[in-house]
């Protein structure tokens, strides 16, 4: 096994941002036992997370939502708008739905639930580091159900007139939380073709990633709590 001399073998650089030292310690310890992750820093506040992201340029920031001062949503928004290529994954509990939706809108690449198995958390970090967004289907439906019929802060609808009928089908399936492989199976196409449709949707709808496509599908009424 390579020890990381080739670029493709370099470990994922992770910044842990959580105001609870025990949470950071647990995550750091489990990541230290893997060969493909390196915790490059820890932050106890949102302000510190933003500063350390700029200084350390991690690949992934694991961000708690509830922190003193600058909260995780505000910190996520600043990091997503900043010059680094860091991807933010927010930490949440199931009573944080309002915060989760806000964090996704702020540019987070996905989220982790604090009671997830540690192996699942590691897997999520790897997925996001590879450039994909992580939005579990079950939680996707939960978020949609939670926010269905809540026009608390209306957002201008993204114009869907530029997408084809097939692309609309793919958007609905993305919004329902299906993976590329599941979309391919549902539409009887190859995974490569599903990825091509996804790439087109990202470009046509000016979306940052898969998570934003989910939000667009929800806001356009293509995905509802009934799905």
C-alpha positions as CSV (number, residue, x, y, z in Angstrom):
1,X,0.0,0.0,0.0
2,X,1.2,3.5,-0.8
3,X,1.8,5.7,2.2
4,X,0.5,8.8,0.3
5,X,3.4,9.6,-2.0
6,X,0.9,9.7,-4.9
7,X,-1.7,12.4,-5.0
8,X,-4.6,9.9,-5.3
9,X,-3.4,8.2,-2.1
10,X,-3.2,11.4,0.0
11,X,-5.4,11.3,3.1
12,X,-8.5,13.4,3.3
13,X,-7.6,16.5,5.3
14,X,-10.4,17.1,7.9
15,X,-11.2,20.0,10.2
16,X,-13.4,19.2,13.1
17,X,-15.7,22.1,14.3
18,X,-17.7,21.4,17.4
19,X,-18.1,23.2,20.7
20,X,-18.0,19.9,22.6
21,X,-14.5,18.7,23.1
22,X,-15.7,15.1,23.7
23,X,-17.3,15.0,20.2
24,X,-14.1,16.3,18.6
25,X,-12.0,13.8,20.6
26,X,-14.1,10.9,19.6
27,X,-14.0,11.8,15.9
28,X,-10.3,12.6,16.0
29,X,-9.6,9.2,17.6
30,X,-11.6,7.2,15.1
31,X,-10.1,9.1,12.1
32,X,-6.6,8.6,13.4
33,X,-7.1,4.9,13.1
34,X,-7.8,5.2,9.4
35,X,-5.1,5.5,6.8
36,X,-7.0,7.8,4.5
37,X,-7.9,10.7,6.9
38,X,-5.9,13.3,8.6
39,X,-7.4,15.7,11.2
40,X,-5.5,18.9,10.5
41,X,-7.3,21.1,13.0
42,X,-10.1,21.6,15.5
43,X,-12.4,24.5,16.2
44,X,-14.7,25.2,19.1
45,X,-16.6,28.1,17.5
46,X,-17.9,29.1,14.1
47,X,-15.5,32.0,13.9
48,X,-12.6,29.7,14.6
49,X,-13.8,27.2,12.0
50,X,-13.9,30.0,9.3
51,X,-10.4,31.2,10.3
52,X,-8.9,27.7,10.4
53,X,-10.4,26.7,7.1
54,X,-8.7,29.7,5.5
55,X,-5.4,28.9,7.2
56,X,-5.3,25.1,6.8
57,X,-7.3,24.5,3.6
58,X,-8.9,21.2,4.7
59,X,-10.7,19.0,2.2
60,X,-13.7,18.6,4.5
61,X,-15.0,20.6,7.4
62,X,-17.2,18.6,9.8
63,X,-19.4,21.4,11.2
64,X,-21.6,21.4,14.3
65,X,-24.7,23.6,13.8
66,X,-25.1,24.9,17.4
67,X,-22.0,26.7,18.4
68,X,-21.4,29.9,20.4
69,X,-21.0,33.2,18.5
70,X,-21.1,32.5,14.8
71,X,-23.3,29.4,14.4
72,X,-22.7,26.5,12.0
73,X,-25.0,27.9,9.3
74,X,-23.3,31.2,9.2
75,X,-19.9,29.6,9.3
76,X,-20.9,27.3,6.5
77,X,-22.1,30.2,4.3
78,X,-18.8,32.0,4.8
79,X,-16.7,28.9,4.0
80,X,-18.8,28.0,1.0
81,X,-18.4,31.6,-0.3
82,X,-14.7,31.7,0.5
83,X,-11.6,31.0,-1.6
84,X,-10.9,27.5,-0.4
85,X,-12.3,24.3,-2.0
86,X,-13.3,22.9,1.4
87,X,-16.6,21.0,1.5
88,X,-18.7,21.4,4.6
89,X,-20.7,18.6,6.2
90,X,-22.9,19.7,9.1
91,X,-23.5,17.8,12.3
92,X,-27.1,17.6,13.5
93,X,-29.6,15.9,15.7
94,X,-33.1,15.1,14.5
95,X,-34.6,18.1,16.3
96,X,-32.4,20.4,14.2
97,X,-34.4,20.2,10.9
98,X,-34.7,24.0,10.6
99,X,-31.0,24.4,11.0
100,X,-30.2,21.5,8.6
101,X,-32.3,23.1,5.8
102,X,-30.6,26.4,6.4
103,X,-27.2,24.8,6.3
104,X,-27.9,23.1,3.1
105,X,-29.1,26.3,1.6
106,X,-25.9,28.0,2.9
107,X,-23.8,25.6,0.7
108,X,-23.2,22.5,2.9
109,X,-22.4,19.4,0.9
110,X,-24.5,17.3,3.2
111,X,-25.0,16.4,6.8
112,X,-24.3,13.8,9.5
113,X,-26.6,12.8,12.3
114,X,-24.8,12.7,15.6
115,X,-26.0,9.2,16.6
116,X,-24.8,7.7,13.3
117,X,-22.3,4.8,13.5
118,X,-18.7,6.0,13.4
119,X,-18.1,3.9,10.2
120,X,-21.0,5.7,8.5
121,X,-19.5,9.1,9.5
122,X,-16.2,8.1,8.0
123,X,-17.9,6.9,4.9
124,X,-19.8,10.2,4.6
125,X,-16.6,12.2,4.9
126,X,-15.1,10.1,2.1
127,X,-18.1,10.7,-0.2
128,X,-18.0,14.4,0.3
129,X,-14.3,14.6,-0.1
130,X,-14.7,12.9,-3.5
131,X,-16.9,15.7,-4.6
132,X,-20.3,14.2,-4.2
133,X,-23.0,15.4,-1.9
134,X,-24.4,13.3,0.9
135,X,-28.2,13.4,1.5
136,X,-29.7,10.2,2.9
137,X,-33.0,9.4,1.2
138,X,-34.8,9.0,4.5
139,X,-33.7,12.3,5.8
140,X,-34.4,13.9,2.4
141,X,-38.0,12.9,2.8
142,X,-38.1,14.1,6.4
143,X,-36.8,17.5,5.5
144,X,-39.3,17.8,2.6
145,X,-42.1,16.8,4.9
146,X,-41.0,19.2,7.6
147,X,-40.8,22.2,5.2
148,X,-43.8,21.3,2.9
149,X,-46.2,24.2,3.1
150,X,-43.9,26.5,5.0
151,X,-43.4,29.6,2.9
152,X,-41.5,31.3,5.8
153,X,-38.7,32.7,3.6
154,X,-39.7,32.3,-0.1
155,X,-36.9,31.9,-2.6
156,X,-37.2,32.9,-6.2
157,X,-38.0,29.8,-8.2
158,X,-35.2,28.4,-10.4
159,X,-36.4,28.5,-14.1
160,X,-37.0,24.9,-15.2
161,X,-37.9,25.8,-18.7
162,X,-34.4,25.1,-19.9
163,X,-34.4,21.4,-18.9
164,X,-35.7,18.5,-20.9
165,X,-38.5,16.1,-19.8
166,X,-35.8,13.5,-19.2
167,X,-33.8,15.9,-17.1
168,X,-36.9,16.7,-15.1
169,X,-37.4,13.0,-14.4
170,X,-33.8,12.8,-13.1
171,X,-34.3,16.0,-11.0
172,X,-37.4,14.4,-9.4
173,X,-35.4,11.3,-8.5
174,X,-32.5,13.3,-7.2
175,X,-34.9,15.3,-5.1
176,X,-36.3,12.0,-3.7
177,X,-32.9,11.1,-2.5
178,X,-31.9,8.4,-5.0
179,X,-28.3,7.7,-5.8
180,X,-26.9,7.7,-9.4
181,X,-27.1,3.9,-9.5
182,X,-30.7,3.9,-8.3
183,X,-31.6,6.6,-10.8
184,X,-30.0,4.5,-13.6
185,X,-32.0,1.4,-12.5
186,X,-35.3,3.3,-12.3
187,X,-34.9,4.9,-15.7
188,X,-33.2,1.9,-17.4
189,X,-30.1,3.8,-18.3
190,X,-26.4,3.4,-17.4
191,X,-24.9,5.0,-14.4
192,X,-22.6,7.0,-16.7
193,X,-25.7,8.4,-18.5
194,X,-27.3,9.2,-15.1
195,X,-24.1,11.2,-14.2
196,X,-24.3,13.0,-17.5
197,X,-27.9,14.1,-16.8
198,X,-26.8,15.2,-13.3
199,X,-24.0,17.3,-14.8
200,X,-26.4,19.0,-17.2
201,X,-28.8,19.8,-14.5
202,X,-26.1,21.3,-12.3
203,X,-25.1,23.5,-15.3
204,X,-28.5,24.5,-16.4
205,X,-29.9,25.3,-13.0
206,X,-26.7,26.9,-11.7
207,X,-26.6,24.5,-8.8
208,X,-23.5,24.0,-6.7
209,X,-24.0,20.3,-6.0
210,X,-26.5,17.5,-5.6
211,X,-27.9,19.0,-2.4
212,X,-28.9,22.2,-4.2
213,X,-30.7,20.1,-6.8
214,X,-32.7,18.5,-4.0
215,X,-33.6,22.0,-2.7
216,X,-34.5,23.2,-6.2
217,X,-36.7,20.2,-6.8
218,X,-38.5,20.8,-3.5
219,X,-38.9,24.6,-4.1
220,X,-40.3,23.9,-7.6
221,X,-42.9,21.5,-6.2
222,X,-41.4,18.5,-8.1
223,X,-40.9,16.6,-4.8
224,X,-43.4,16.6,-2.0
225,X,-43.9,14.9,1.4
226,X,-46.0,12.3,-0.3
227,X,-43.1,11.0,-2.4
